[in-house]
Amino acid sequence: MTYLQYHLVFIVPLLLILAVVTARRRGALAGPYQPDDRHAWMGYWALPVIAFLYTTPWDNYLVFREVWTYPPDRVLGRIGYVPYEEYAFFILQTLITGLFLMWLLRRDAAGRGQEAASRPNAALVRWGGAAFLMGLSLLGAWCLRSEQSLYLGLILAWAMPVLAGQWAFGGDLVMRRARVYWTAVLVPTAYLWLTDAVAISQGIWAISDRYTLGPGVGPLPLEEMVFFLITNLLVVTGVMLFLHRESLPRVQGGLRWLTPWLGVTILAFLLRIPVPLWPAGFPLLATLSTGLLTLAAWLFVARHAGAARATGMAALGVTLGWAVEKLGSVTGWPFGVYSYDGAPGPLLGGVPLLVPLGWFAMPVVTTLLARGRAWLSGLLLAAWDAGLEPLMTGHGFWTWADPRPLWSGAPLLNFLGWWAVGTGLAWLFTRLAPVMFTRPERPSPALAFGLEVFFLPGGLLLLGQPGAALGTLLLMGAAGLLARVLAERRGRGATRPVVTR
């Protein structure tokens, strides 16, 4: 059996059956869940395009690494490393799962009443689910270190950040129709497991034993089962969120928050995503990411305090940051004995450019999170540096030679120095733009700290440092929680009524 014959036997007939059932329907495409057919069709056709664009580079990398292999006589031809039929699979799977979901939604006559009665704790479902899924993405980063777990790692690192984003946006919405949701995921998944097992047995494609853990069901490896489960989760979650009537108001509410600084901040963190597939590009991606975070901080300050003051604050942070780093690398004070020899470029006077840039961007982030408390901003910076030390030394940005190391070669003096310099910069920034830090706009660049709580441990897992990853997660998490508690206390104090005699 060839790959084309596989489609003609297992995939195309099922799609045609669902298409005929859909054509003969009575009522709206998605039933009462979304009565506007135009909107429903738009979501249905948009998702295969998104799936195709997002999956294509990932799939090419898997075939390039020979995680998946296809005998030449079983495929019609290739674009890049991937057969034509595989590209078709991206689209056909999405179309089948989408039509099956629509059929379930049409049949779920009681769903609207059940949805009104079932209102899960929105914050817990959305953010708890997103945190769990991001944790799985960190597990994926850890799996990328070993050849045997490479396939599982590539699946989790590729899919879980997207699924976490979907869940953060509207996990509570899809859980209002939990029965429909899980049926729409599990039934196509089980069918694809069965057909995948047949294809592997027929030699249409093969999964490398070198890159898989071993457990499975018959010829079907565990990783293949996880792959089809997760891809159907992405499809069903995406379609249900697109169709839900509360999604558009959430998008409109989010657009009111969308500002240039927020877009630049998101882009700064998106640049971290290619690192697992391009480890050698880390120095370039890290420099670009830090540069964008610096631009985001400048845009935020300029929005609230004017471009001239923002430029002055940026110049102050970069200049002072460069000076203390140059002093530290030459004299060992105020951070300890370290060197920038051999650091990847670009360099500024012998110091990697991202370091002085970080001394403006990071204090802005932590001072916003600390609501203007300079000492707390310094503490947040020291916790942040606890993650940066093992990550950046692992990539050769600096080298420690201090005789009294405490953490990843860095001595206690380093963290005291970070606290002192960070506190000083925070104090200066709050004097230059006091209102911006004591009553910050929401959201603010402070969200970058929360994102780093996930991205830094992920980077450390890629370096094979699980202890440092766990320590970073705990230290940054505890510091962020302290900042949140103190911010809420300050908020309650600000609203407490004043009693006079």
N, C-alpha and C positions, 0 to 999 in steps of 0.2 A: 504493500500500500504506500502510495506517495503522500506528501503533505497535502496536495490538492485534493486527492481522493478522500483523505481524512476530513477535510472541510465539506466535501460533497456528501459524505455519509453521515457525519455527526453534527456539523455546525449549521450548514445552510438549510437543511430540511427543518430543523428546530426553529430557526429564524423565520422561515416561511410560514410555519404553523402559527407562530405567535403573531406574525403580520396579518394573516387571514383572520384570526380571532379578533385582533385589534380593529381591522377594517369592518367587521360585522358587529361591532359593539353598539350598544344603545347608550346614549348619553356622552358625557365628557370623557376624554382620554384617560384622565386620572381620577374620574369620579368626583365626588364632592370634596375630595382633598384639594383639588385645584380645578375649579369649573371652567377656567379660561383655557381653551384648547390651544390657542396661539402661544400662550406662555408655556404650556406643557410641552408642545412640540419644540419650542425654542430650547428648553432645557434638555430635552431628549437628544437633539442633534448636536448641541454644543459639547456635550460631555465626550463623545467619541473623538472629537477634534482635540480637546484638551488631553485626553488619554494618549492619543497618538503622539502629540508633541512632547509630552512629559516622559513617555516610555521609550521613545526611539533612541535617545543617547544612552540610556541605561541598558537597554536590551543589546545595543551594539557592543557595549563594554563587556557584557556577560559572554557574548559569542566570541569576542576578541580574546577573552581570557579562557575560552573553551570550557566554561561552565556548562553551556549548552552547545551541542554539536549536531550538525545535520549532514548526513551523507549526500554528496553531490547529486546522486541519481534519484534522490527522493524529493528534490525541490526544483522549481522552474528556473530560478536565478536569484541573484542577490543585489541589494542596494547597500553599499557599505559591507558590513559583515553579516547582515540579517537577510534571510530569504524573503521573497515577496509574500509568501503565504503567512509568514510570521507577522508582518506589518498588517495584513488583513485580519489576523487574530485579534490584535489590539482593538480594532473597530468592531468586529463581529461579536466578541464577548460582551462589549459594552452595550451594543444594540440588543442582544438577547436578554441580558439582565435587566436593562431598562424597560423593555416591553413586558417582561414577566412582572416587574414591580408595578407597572401601570395596571396590569390585569388584576393583581392583588388589591390595589387601591380601589378599583371599580367594584370589586366584590365585597369590600369592607364597608358594608352599609351602616353598621353600628359604630364605625370608627370615629365619626365626628363627635358623637355623644360621649364615647369613651375618652376621647382626647380632652374634651372639656372637663371631664371628671378626674382625669389623670394629669396632675400637674407636678412633676417631680421637682425636687429642690434644684432650681436652675443653676445656681452658682456651683453647687457640689457636683452636679452631673457634668457641666461644661468644663470647669477648671480642674476638677478632680480627674475626669476622664482624659483631658488634655495632658495633665501632668503624668498620668500613667502611660499614655502613649509616647510621650517624649522620653520617659524612662526606657521604654522598649527601643526607641531610636538610639539611646546610649548603649544599650545592650548590643544593638547592631554594630555600633562603632567598635565595641570590644571584640565582637566576632570577626571583624575585618583583619585582626592581627594574625589569625591562624588560617592556613590554607583550607583546612578541613571544615571550618565554619564560615568560609568566605561567602558561599551562596546565601546562607541565612543572614549573614551580616549585610550583604548588599540589599536584600529584600527589606529588612527592618530599617536600615539607614535611608533607603530611598522612599519608602512609603509612609513610615510613621510620622515624620514631621507634617506631611500633608494631611493625614488623617487626624492628627492632633489639632491642626488648624481648623479643620471642619468641625471637630468636636467642640473646640473653644467657641466657635461661632454659633453652633446650634445643636449641640448634643441633646439638650433638653427637648428640642422640637422633635427629633426623630424618635426619642424614647417615649413620646406620647403615643406612638403607634408601634410599640416594641414588637408585638406579634407579627405585624406586616413586615417590619424591618428585618427581623431575624429570618423569617421565611424567605424573603426576597434575597437574602444573602446566602443562606445555607442550601437551598434547593439547587440553584445553578452551580454552586461550589461542588456539591456532591456529584452532579452530572459531569462536570469538567474533570473531577478526580477520576471518574470511571473512564472517560474517553482518553485522558492523559495516560492512564495505565495501559490502555490498548495501544496507543501510539508508541509508547516506549517499548512494549512487547513486540510490536511490528517493526521496530528499528527506524521509525520515521525521524525521531530525534533521540538523543541520549543525554543523560545527566552524568557529569563526571563524578566518579567515586572520590577523586582527589579533593573535591571542593564541597563534599557533603558529609554530614555527621554519621550517617549509617542507618539510623532507624527509619522505618517506612512501613507501608502496607503493600505486600506483594512487590511489584516492580516500581511502585510509586514512592519516591523518597519523601521524608518528612518535609523537606524544604519546598517541594512542589505543592504539597498540600497547603502549606502556609502561604505560598504565593497566590494560589487561586482564592483562598479565603480572604486574603488582604485586598486583592484587586477587586473582588466583589464588594467588600466593605467600602472601598473608595467609591465605587460606582453607585451603590444604593444610597450611601450617605449623601453624595453629591447631588443626585437627582431629587431625593426627598427634601433636602435643604433648598434647592432651587425652586421647587414647587410650593413649598410651605408659604402660607399667606403672611406669616410674621417675619419671613426672611427679608423682604424688601424694606420694611420699616427699620430693621436692624442694619441693613446696608446703608440706608439713608442716614441713620444715626451715626454710623461709623464714618460716613463721608464728611459729616460736620466736623469730625476730629481730624480728617486727613489734611495735613498741612505739609509744606515742603520739607520741614525738618523731620517729620514722621516718615515720609517716603524715603528720605535719605537714610534714616536709621534702619528701616526695614531692609533696604538695599545693602547696607553695611553687613548685616547678618546673613543675608542671602549669599554673600560672597564666601561664607564659611562652608556652605553645603558641598561644593566640589572637592573639598580637601580629602575626604576618604578615597576618592577616585584619582586624585592628583596630589599625592603627598609632597612631591618635589616642588609643587607650586605654593606651598604654605608661606614662604617669605613674601612672595608677591601679593598673595591674597590677604595676608595679615596686614601688610602695609596699606593696601588699598582700603581694606575694611576700617582700619584706624583713621585713615584720612577722611573717609566718609562720615565716621562718627564725629570727628572734629568739625566737619562742615555742618553736620546736624546740630551740634552744640552751638556753633556760631549763629546758625539760622534762628535757633530758638532764642538766644540772647538778643539778637538783633530785632526779633519780633516784639520783645518786651522792653528792651532798654535802648534800642536804636543801633544802627550799624556802626557808628563811631565808637560807642562804648563796647560793643561786642568785639570789634577789632582790637581795641585796647586790652580787653580781658584776654583775648586769644594771644596777643603778643606777650602779655605778662606771663601767662601760663607756659607758653612754648619757650620763652627766653629763660625764665627761672628754672623750668624743667631741664633744659639743655645744660644750664650752668651747674646745677647740682649733680647731674649725671656725669658731666665732664670732670667735675671736682671729685666725685666719688670714685670714678674709674682710675683717676691718677693718684689720689691720696688715701683712698679707703674710708673716707668720711663724707657723708653721714650714713652710708649704707653697709660698709664692710669692704673687703678686698675682692674686687672682681675686675674683669677686663672685657672690652668689646673687640679684641683682636679676633679676626676671622669672621666677624658678624656679617651676615648677608646685607647687601645694600637695599635701597640707597642710604648713604650715610650723610650726616650733617656734622662736619668737624670731628669725625671719628665716632660719632654716636648714631646708631640706627635712627632714621628719620621718624619712625613710628613712636619712639620713646618720648621725645619732647612734644610731639603732637598729642600723645596720650596724657601728658601733664596738663593740658587744657581740657580735653574732652572728658576725661575720667572725673576730675574734681567737680566739673559742672554737673555730671550725672549724680555723683554721690551727695553733693550739697543740696541738690533738688530733693533727693530721697530723704536726706536728713532734715528737710525743712529749715535749712539755714543754720543748724547746729554745727559749728565748725569742728568740734571735737569728734562728733559722731561721723561727720564726713571723712575725717582722717581714719577713723576706725573701719569704715566701709572700704576705704582704699587699701588699707593693710590687709583686710580679708580678701579683697580682689587680687592683690599681689600674691597671696598664698597660692592661688591658681596659676597666676602668670609665671611664677618662678620655675616650677617643673616643666611647664609647657615651652617657655621661651628658651630656657637653657637646653632643653631636649632638641630644639631646632637650631641651636648654635648662635642665638642672638647675643648672648653674653656668657661668660665662664666665671664661675666662682673659684676663688683660691683662699677663702677665709679659713683661718685655723680653728674657728669655733662655729661650725655649721649647726643650724637648728632644723632647717627644712629645705630640702633640695639644694644643699650647698650654701644657702643663705643663712647668715647669723641672726640672732635676735636683734642686733643693731639695725639690720636692714628694715625690719618691720616697724621698729621705733622710728627710723628715719622716714619711712613712708607715712606713718601717722603724723609726724611733726611737719613735714613738707606739705602733706595734704591738708592738715589743719590750717597751716598758714595761708595756703592758697584759698581755701574755703572762706577764711576770715576776710581776706582781701576781696573776694568775689561778692560776698554779702554786703560789704561796705559800698561796692560800686553799683550793685543792683539789688538792694535789700528786699523790695516787695516781690521780686521774681522768685526768690528762694523761700521766703516765709509763707507765701500764699501762691504756690505754683499752679500753673494751668494743668488740667488733666485731660488727656495724658500728657506726660512730659518725657524728656529724654531719660528720666529715672528708670523707665522700663528697660533700658539697656542693661542695667544691673541684673534684673530678673532674667533676661535672656542669657546673660553670661553664666548664670547659675546652671543652665543646661549645656551651653556650648563649651565652656571650659572643661568640665568633667568629660565630655565627649572627646575633646581633643586629647586629653590625658589618657583616656582609654585606648585611643589609636596609638599612643606612644608606649603602651604596655605598662602604664602606671596606675593600676586600680586603687592602690592605697592613697595616692595623691588625688585621684579623682574623687574618692569618698571624702577625704579631708576637705577638699575644696567645696564640695557640695554642702557639707556640714557647716563649715566656717562662713561661707557666703550666705547660706540659708539662715543661719542664726543671726548674722549681722543685719540681713534684710528684715528679718522678723522683728528684731529690736527696733529698727528704724520705723517700721510700720506701727508697732505698739506705741512708741513715743509720739508719732504723728497723730494717731487717733486720740491720745491723751491731750495733746495740744489743741486738737480740734474741739474736744469736749470742753476744755478750759475756755476756749474762745467764745463758746456759746452759752457758758454758765451765766445766769443772771447775776447782776451786781446788786447786793443788798446794802442800802444806806440807812443811816439812822437819822 
